[in-house]
């Protein structure tokens, strides 16, 4: 069952990311295959394979589901931009404050959902319940087993709908929501794909344009733990005013600074 959408959703980012988002009025949705947490997606894929194996091991005829999952792993094209319901969370600051400070930008969730929909993004909550995941994958495998004439593309579409929302239960404190853009089986080059520098390889991403809606979208800005909290907050305020965001005042994190 889908969670109730919160009023605000928070996007954690680095100093560079914060400046870029405000100045360009865009959010970047990165390819899920290239994210640091790509292994979380493999959690869903491996779960699907394990459930499929139950049928094979129990004497049922192999449906080729594993081969389809292998194709899915290669052709997966989902672009996600992550948010949290938590605006001041230690684990997030540990990820984004390592190199000198991070920011949490609070967005109006309803407005964000509507804006994303106009650009083929859906706003959805991640799920962390292992038993619910198994039940959902079981239903998918049953559907495939009972419909031998299904097109591969139909199976891939359903996999692509459910798998990117599933995350390992150990990540539940993130309380993550995602704006997701799905491209099924890109047989030809897809327009609107950009590339940024990654740690080991270029990372594909898509832009979510906020444009004139930006002022209504941004509701809060939290400055992450830093040894220069007062100066960081006042400078963020100054930057927001210079960029036409008059009604939002930055605030400092309540979590004490530590050298992580």
C-alpha positions in Angstrom: 0.0 0.0 0.0 1.4 3.4 -1.0 2.4 5.7 1.8 0.7 9.0 2.2 2.6 11.8 0.5 4.2 14.2 3.0 3.9 17.9 2.8 7.6 18.4 2.4 10.4 16.3 0.9 14.1 17.0 1.5 16.9 16.6 -1.1 20.3 16.3 0.4 23.2 17.6 -1.6 26.8 19.0 -1.5 27.7 22.6 -1.6 28.3 22.3 -5.3 25.0 20.6 -5.8 23.1 23.2 -3.7 24.5 26.1 -5.8 23.8 24.3 -9.0 20.2 23.5 -8.2 19.4 27.0 -7.1 21.2 28.8 -9.9 20.0 26.5 -12.7 16.6 25.8 -11.3 16.9 22.1 -12.2 17.2 18.8 -10.4 19.3 16.0 -11.8 17.9 12.5 -11.9 20.8 10.0 -12.3 20.7 6.5 -13.8 20.0 4.0 -11.1 22.6 1.7 -12.5 25.3 4.2 -11.9 24.4 5.3 -8.4 26.5 4.5 -5.3 23.5 2.5 -4.1 23.1 0.4 -7.3 23.5 -2.7 -5.2 20.2 -1.8 -3.6 18.6 -2.3 -7.0 20.3 -5.7 -7.3 18.5 -6.6 -4.1 15.2 -6.6 -6.0 16.6 -8.4 -9.0 18.2 -11.1 -6.8 14.9 -11.5 -4.9 13.0 -12.1 -8.2 15.5 -14.7 -9.2 15.3 -16.6 -5.9 11.5 -16.7 -6.1 11.7 -17.9 -9.7 14.1 -20.7 -8.6 11.5 -22.0 -6.2 9.3 -22.8 -9.1 12.2 -24.5 -11.0 13.3 -26.5 -8.0 9.8 -27.6 -7.2 9.5 -29.3 -10.6 7.6 -26.6 -12.5 8.8 -26.0 -16.1 11.4 -23.3 -16.4 9.7 -20.2 -17.9 12.8 -18.3 -18.9 12.1 -15.8 -16.2 15.8 -15.7 -15.1 16.9 -14.9 -18.7 14.3 -12.1 -18.8 15.7 -10.7 -15.5 19.2 -10.8 -17.0 18.0 -8.8 -20.0 16.3 -6.4 -17.6 19.5 -5.9 -15.7 21.3 -4.9 -18.9 18.5 -2.7 -20.4 17.4 -1.0 -17.2 17.0 2.7 -17.8 15.5 4.3 -14.7 16.5 7.8 -13.7 15.9 8.8 -10.1 16.2 11.9 -7.9 16.1 11.0 -4.2 14.4 12.8 -1.3 13.8 12.1 2.3 11.0 12.9 4.7 13.7 13.7 7.3 15.2 17.2 7.0 18.1 16.8 9.5 19.4 13.3 9.5 22.8 12.2 10.7 23.3 9.4 8.1 22.6 11.8 5.2 25.0 14.4 6.6 27.7 11.8 6.8 27.2 11.2 3.1 27.1 14.8 2.0 29.2 16.7 4.5 32.5 14.8 4.2 34.1 17.4 2.0 33.1 20.6 3.8 29.4 21.0 4.3 26.1 19.9 2.8 22.5 21.2 2.4 19.0 19.8 2.7 16.5 21.6 0.5 12.9 21.2 1.5 10.5 21.1 -1.5 6.7 21.3 -1.6 5.9 17.7 -2.3 2.5 18.2 -4.0 4.0 20.9 -6.3 7.0 18.6 -7.0 4.8 15.7 -7.9 2.7 17.8 -10.3 5.8 19.3 -11.9 7.4 15.9 -12.3 4.3 14.5 -13.9 4.5 17.1 -16.7 8.0 15.9 -17.5 7.3 12.1 -17.3 8.5 11.6 -13.7 6.5 9.9 -11.1 6.9 10.6 -7.4 6.9 7.4 -5.3 7.9 6.1 -1.9 10.6 3.5 -1.5 9.6 0.4 0.5 11.7 -1.5 3.0 9.5 -4.4 4.1 11.1 -7.7 3.1 7.9 -9.7 3.4 6.0 -7.3 1.3 8.7 -7.4 -1.3 8.6 -11.2 -1.5 4.9 -11.1 -1.9 5.0 -8.6 -4.7 7.7 -10.6 -6.5 5.8 -13.8 -5.9 2.8 -12.3 -7.6 4.9 -11.2 -10.5 6.4 -14.7 -11.0 3.0 -16.3 -10.7 1.7 -13.9 -13.4 4.6 -14.8 -15.7 4.2 -18.6 -15.0 0.4 -18.5 -15.8 0.8 -16.4 -18.9 3.3 -18.2 -21.2 2.4 -16.0 -24.2 3.4 -12.8 -22.5 5.7 -10.5 -24.5 9.1 -9.9 -22.9 8.5 -6.2 -23.0 5.3 -6.6 -20.9 7.3 -8.4 -18.2 10.1 -5.8 -18.3 7.6 -3.0 -17.9 6.2 -4.6 -14.8 9.6 -5.3 -13.4 10.7 -1.8 -14.0 7.6 -0.5 -12.2 8.2 -2.3 -9.0 11.9 -3.1 -8.6 13.3 0.5 -8.3 11.0 1.1 -5.3 12.4 -1.8 -3.3 15.3 -1.2 -0.9 16.9 -3.4 1.6 15.4 -3.1 5.1 18.7 -1.9 6.5 18.2 1.4 4.7 14.8 2.1 6.2 15.9 5.1 8.3 16.4 7.0 5.0 12.6 7.2 4.5 13.2 7.8 0.9 10.9 9.0 -1.8 12.0 9.2 -5.5 11.1 11.1 -8.6 11.6 8.4 -11.2 11.7 8.5 -15.0 11.5 5.1 -16.7 12.6 4.3 -20.3 11.7 0.7 -21.4 14.1 -1.1 -23.8 15.9 1.8 -25.4 16.4 0.3 -28.9 17.3 3.7 -30.3 19.2 6.6 -28.6 17.0 8.5 -26.2 17.0 12.3 -26.3 17.5 14.4 -23.2 20.2 12.3 -21.6 23.2 14.2 -20.2 26.4 13.0 -18.6 28.3 14.1 -15.5 31.6 13.1 -14.1 31.6 10.2 -11.7 34.2 8.7 -9.5 35.0 5.8 -11.9 32.9 6.5 -15.0 30.6 9.0 -16.6 27.1 9.0 -15.0 24.0 9.5 -17.2 21.3 11.8 -15.9 18.1 13.6 -16.9 17.1 17.1 -15.9 13.9 18.0 -14.2 13.3 21.7 -15.1 11.7 23.8 -12.3 11.7 27.1 -14.1 9.3 29.7 -12.9 7.8 27.3 -10.4 11.0 27.3 -8.4 10.0 30.0 -5.9 6.8 28.0 -5.0 8.7 24.7 -4.7 11.5 25.6 -2.3 10.2 25.9 1.3 13.2 25.3 3.5 17.0 25.1 3.4 19.0 23.4 6.2 22.7 23.9 6.3 24.5 20.7 7.4 26.8 20.4 10.3 29.9 22.6 9.9 32.5 24.2 12.1 31.3 27.6 10.7 27.6 27.2 11.2 26.6 30.9 11.7 28.6 32.1 8.7 27.3 29.2 6.5 23.7 30.0 7.4 24.0 33.8 6.7 25.8 33.2 3.4 23.1 30.7 2.3 20.5 33.3 3.2 22.3 35.9 1.1 22.6 33.5 -1.8 18.9 32.7 -1.7 18.0 36.4 -1.8 20.3 37.1 -4.7 18.6 34.3 -6.6 15.1 35.7 -6.0 14.0 33.4 -3.2 12.9 35.9 -0.7 10.6 34.0 1.6 12.9 31.2 2.7 15.5 31.6 5.4 18.2 29.0 5.9 18.6 27.3 9.2 21.5 25.3 10.7 21.4 21.6 11.5 20.7 20.7 15.1 23.2 17.9 14.9 26.6 18.9 16.3 29.5 19.0 13.9 31.9 16.0 13.9 34.9 15.3 11.7 33.5 12.1 10.0 
